[in-house]
């Protein structure tokens, strides 16, 4: 008969090889669900128009890119963070990626959103709206995967700052769920930069000419 520790080793190898997890308590085995790239892409495509173009009947819905938001809401005024290059319009509670020159591109945002979708579908619990720490081109940020309707994806706050640490003060890892409150208030901060949509739109018009 095999020694007990060999039996345990073999059992653990079987669990790992078949994508299974043992929940706390070890009562039963559950399969760790990993979405295929195709399924992730399909989910993203359902929300892509909402993120990059917005809804036709509601100019305050979606539009999570600065230039697109400003085009639909020319009188909006907000603040941008000079380091994360994320912006916030408090009147609409809208967070957007700054997609002006040398900032975020649609491809970069798509990559982040797909990663958030993937992370949100790991495991076996019911999928719910969750924010995850992701590595963006200007540093780690929180990105939300909204699950209601056709779904959405947007920055959760614009100034993560000290919230991306655990209770012991150690940095949270990329891929972990973001704690609540990711920094919307950067007033009187050296990182604050006022943004007026009318000025953003004028700059766009000049570039097009």
N, C-alpha and C positions, 0 to 999 in steps of 0.2 A: 504494500500500500504506500502511496506517495506521502511524503511528509506534509504536514499542514501548511507550512509556509510556501511549498511548491504549489499546492492547490490554490492558495490565495493569489500567488503571482500569476498563475494561468488564468484565473478568473478575471483579474484586473486587465490582463492583456486582451481577453475576449471583449470586455466592456469597452476598452479604448478602440479596438479594431472595428467595432460595430457602431461607433458613434453613440454609445449609451452613457447616461449619467446616473449616479446613485444619489437621490435626494437626501437631505438631512433626515436622519432617522433610519435610512437604509431599508425601508419597508419594501420597495419595489423598484424596478428599473424603468427609466424613461428615456426615450430616444431624443438626442439633442438635434433639433431641427435646424438645418442650414439651407437657406434659400439658394436656388440655382441663379447663375448670372442672368439667365433669360427671364426668370420670374422677377428678379430685382429690377431689371430694365423695364419690364411690362408695368410694374407698379409705378416706376418713376415717370414713364411716358403718360400715365393717366393724370399726373399732377404738373407736368412740364409747362403746359400753357398757363396754368394758374400762377406758377412761379415767375415765368419769363415774360408773359404778356398780360396777365390779369384777366378778370372776368369782364365780358362785354357790357353787362348791365350794371355792374357795380365797380366803379373805378377805385374803391377803397379795399377791394378784395384781391388777395394775391399781390402781384407786382413786387416781388422781393428783390428786385434789382433797382438801384438808385435811379438810373436814367429812365427806366420804364415807369417807376413810381412817379417821378417828377413830371413826366409827359402826361400822365393821367390826372395828376393833382398839382397843377402849376403854382398854386398859392401856398403849398405846404412849406413849412419851415421846421427844421429839426437840428440835430447835432450828429456829428460824426466823430469817431475815435481815431486819432491820428496814428495809432499804432496797429490796431486791429483792422482798420478801414471798414468798420461796420457802422451803420447809421440808424438813428432812431427818431421817429416822428411821434411825439407824445400824444398829440391830439387824436391820432388814429391808432395809437399803440402798435405802430408798425416798425418792425426791424427789417433792414435790407442790407444786402451786400453792395458796397461801393464798386460800381463797374465802370468808373471813368478810366481814362488812359492809365495804363500800368497798374491797375488795381485787379479786381476779380473778373474772370471771364466766365461765360456760361458753362464751358467745359469743366472748369474748376469747381463751380457750384454743383454741377451735375454729379461729379465724382464724390463730393462731400455728401450730397443727398442720398446717393446710392449706398454709401457706407453706413449712413444713419439708418436707412431701411434695413440693410443687412443685419446690423447690430440689434435692431428692434425685433427681429424675427428669430434670434438665437434663443434656444430654450423651448419650453413647452407651455408656458403660461400664456394667457390671452394677451394679444398684442394691444398696447395702449400708447397714447401719445407720450413720447419720452424724448429727452434731450441727451445727447452724447458728446463727450469730449473728443474733438477731432483735430487733426493737425492741418491747419490752413497755411497758406503761403506766408502769412505774417505772424504766425504763432498759433498756439492752441486756442480754440474757441468752442463754444457750445452750439450744437446744431440740433434743432428739433425735427422729429418726424411726426407730423400730425396724421392721425389715422382716420379721422371722421371724413365722411363723404368720399371724394376721389383722392383725398390725401393732400398734404402740402409739406413743405420743408422750408425752414427759415432759421436765421441766427437767433439763438436764445440769449438776448441781451447783447451788449456791444463791448462790455468791459469786464471780462471774466475775473481778472485780477486775483484777489486772495481766495475767492470761492472755489478755485480749482485745487483745493488742498483738503485732506481729511481732517478729522478732529485732532489728530496728533500734529498737524502742520506739515505732513508729508505730501508732496505733489500727487494728485490723482493721475492715473495712467490714461493715455489715449485709448478710447474704446469704452471707458467706464461711463456710467450715467452721471449727468451733471447734477450737482446739488441745486436746490431751489435758490433763486436769486442770483443772476449772473451779471449784475451790474448794468443798470440802465441810467443811473444818476452819475454823470461825470462832470456836473456843473462845478465851476471854479477849479477844474482840474487842468493841468498843463496839456492834457491830451484832448481837451474839448475843442471842437471846431464847428462853428455855426454853418449850417447849409441852408440855402434858399433855393427852392426848386426853380423859381423864375431865372435865377442866375445859372443854374445847371442847364436849363433849356436854352438859354442864350448862347452858352458855350457850345452846346451841341449844334445849334444853327450855324455858328461860325465855322465849325469843323466841317460841316456838310457843304459849305460854300467853298 
